[in-house]
Amino acid sequence: MTIGWTHDGKDVTGFRIERSVDSGAQKTFQLVKTVGKTENNYADTQSITASTTYWYRVTALNDT
């Protein structure tokens, strides 16, 4: 599973990638990886199970 995102690069120091398998409105996300500011995609190969739906959340990080 590869996910990608776009950003304007302003004030970004990195990105936090989180994943959930919860199907309800209140999803519980777990940290998968934190990547640097020049990254714009991530190949998630950690414990992926066939026929399972995953939700991802990518959050930009900065020092302020």
trRosetta pair geometry for C-beta under 8 A, 3 or more apart (Angstrom, degrees):
i j d omega theta_ij theta_ji phi_ij phi_ji
1 43 7.3 143 81 -160 45 54
1 44 4.7 -26 77 62 101 100
1 45 7.6 173 34 -73 73 47
1 48 5.8 168 -2 -114 115 148
1 54 6.8 25 -158 53 172 143
2 41 5.9 19 178 176 101 115
2 42 7.0 174 -150 87 62 38
2 43 4.7 -26 -96 -100 87 70
2 44 7.3 175 -90 15 32 71
3 17 7.3 148 69 -143 134 122
3 41 6.6 177 92 -151 44 69
3 42 5.6 -8 57 57 88 86
3 44 6.7 29 0 -11 103 113
3 56 5.2 -90 -96 96 163 171
3 58 7.1 -177 130 -48 130 125
4 40 6.0 34 -159 140 86 78
4 41 3.9 -23 -99 -98 83 96
4 42 7.9 172 -81 17 46 59
5 15 7.3 159 58 -139 142 156
5 40 6.0 -134 68 -163 62 69
5 41 7.4 167 17 -82 62 51
5 58 4.9 -127 -44 83 156 159
6 40 6.6 32 -97 -155 43 121
7 12 5.8 55 145 -53 146 162
7 15 7.9 -157 -29 -77 151 121
7 40 7.2 -150 18 -111 92 97
7 60 6.0 129 -122 -92 143 130
9 12 5.8 -103 -148 30 31 118
9 37 7.1 89 -139 168 72 108
11 62 4.6 14 151 -126 91 144
11 63 7.9 -125 -170 32 82 76
11 64 6.8 -39 -167 14 124 120
12 15 7.4 6 -174 -59 118 80
12 37 4.8 141 114 -135 92 105
12 60 5.0 -73 -119 -164 106 112
12 61 7.0 85 -159 64 67 50
12 62 5.9 -82 -108 -78 30 92
13 37 5.5 -81 -162 -61 17 118
13 61 5.3 -70 65 105 89 91
13 62 5.2 127 0 -121 98 41
13 63 5.5 88 -39 -36 149 84
14 34 5.8 42 149 173 133 94
14 35 6.1 176 -163 90 92 40
14 36 5.3 -64 -108 -127 90 27
14 37 5.4 -78 -71 -55 44 67
14 39 7.9 33 -146 32 67 111
14 60 7.9 151 89 -160 36 52
14 61 4.6 -10 68 53 80 121
15 34 7.0 173 86 -154 44 58
15 35 5.3 -10 57 59 93 88
15 36 7.9 2 18 78 81 15
15 37 7.5 130 -21 -102 82 41
15 39 6.3 -117 29 77 122 109
15 58 5.5 -2 -178 -172 120 97
15 59 6.7 151 -159 75 66 43
15 60 5.9 -37 -102 -103 78 47
15 61 6.4 -164 -85 5 23 91
16 31 6.6 -62 -170 -126 101 96
16 34 5.3 -21 -103 -104 65 85
16 58 7.2 158 78 -155 51 47
16 59 4.6 -12 55 58 102 99
16 61 6.0 92 -24 -48 94 113
17 31 7.6 92 78 -159 53 59
17 32 4.8 -58 108 62 96 108
17 33 5.0 4 51 59 116 78
17 34 7.2 -172 17 -84 76 33
17 35 6.7 35 -15 -1 116 105
17 42 5.3 -46 -87 37 165 168
17 44 7.6 -154 148 -77 137 112
17 56 6.7 -21 -167 -164 86 108
17 57 7.7 154 -156 81 41 50
17 58 5.5 -10 -103 -104 69 80
18 29 3.8 50 151 167 129 121
18 30 6.3 159 -157 73 85 29
18 31 5.6 -49 -101 -96 84 41
18 32 6.1 165 -115 0 24 88
18 56 6.8 146 81 -158 52 57
18 57 4.6 -14 63 59 105 95
18 58 7.7 -174 23 -76 72 35
18 59 7.4 26 0 -2 112 105
19 29 6.6 135 61 -151 19 78
19 30 6.0 -33 64 60 73 82
19 32 4.9 65 -6 -52 109 123
19 44 6.8 117 -72 -144 143 155
19 54 5.5 -21 -163 -171 106 114
19 55 7.1 143 -158 77 53 49
19 56 5.5 -22 -100 -101 70 71
19 57 7.9 -165 -71 21 28 72
20 27 4.1 77 145 177 168 113
20 28 5.9 145 -126 73 112 45
20 29 4.7 -71 -54 -91 105 61
20 30 7.0 135 -85 8 59 75
20 54 7.1 141 71 -162 43 63
20 55 4.6 -19 61 62 97 101
20 56 7.9 -173 20 -76 72 28
20 57 7.6 38 -7 -8 106 105
21 52 6.2 -29 -134 175 116 115
21 53 7.2 125 -147 81 66 61
21 54 6.1 -40 -91 -105 69 65
21 55 7.7 178 -82 19 21 81
22 26 7.2 -65 145 97 147 55
22 27 4.3 168 71 -129 119 66
22 28 5.4 100 -27 25 142 76
22 55 7.5 -57 58 28 70 126
23 53 7.0 72 -95 72 94 127
24 27 6.8 176 73 -68 67 59
27 55 5.8 -62 -142 71 160 146
29 55 7.7 -92 -94 97 94 99
29 57 5.4 -42 -116 27 155 128
31 34 7.3 -15 -168 -43 117 87
32 42 7.6 122 107 141 127 146
32 44 6.1 -30 -176 -119 150 114
32 46 6.4 173 -152 44 96 139
32 56 7.9 -36 2 -129 145 96
33 42 6.3 175 65 -152 132 142
34 61 7.4 17 -152 -12 110 150
35 39 4.0 -38 141 38 130 161
35 42 6.2 -153 -30 -83 149 116
36 39 5.4 113 64 -11 67 102
39 42 6.9 47 166 -65 129 86
44 48 6.5 116 122 -64 92 119
44 54 7.8 -147 102 130 152 163
44 56 7.7 -153 -29 -95 153 130
45 48 6.4 -78 -148 0 34 118
48 52 7.5 -168 -172 59 60 118
48 54 7.4 -63 -127 -36 89 147
49 52 4.3 57 80 -3 97 137
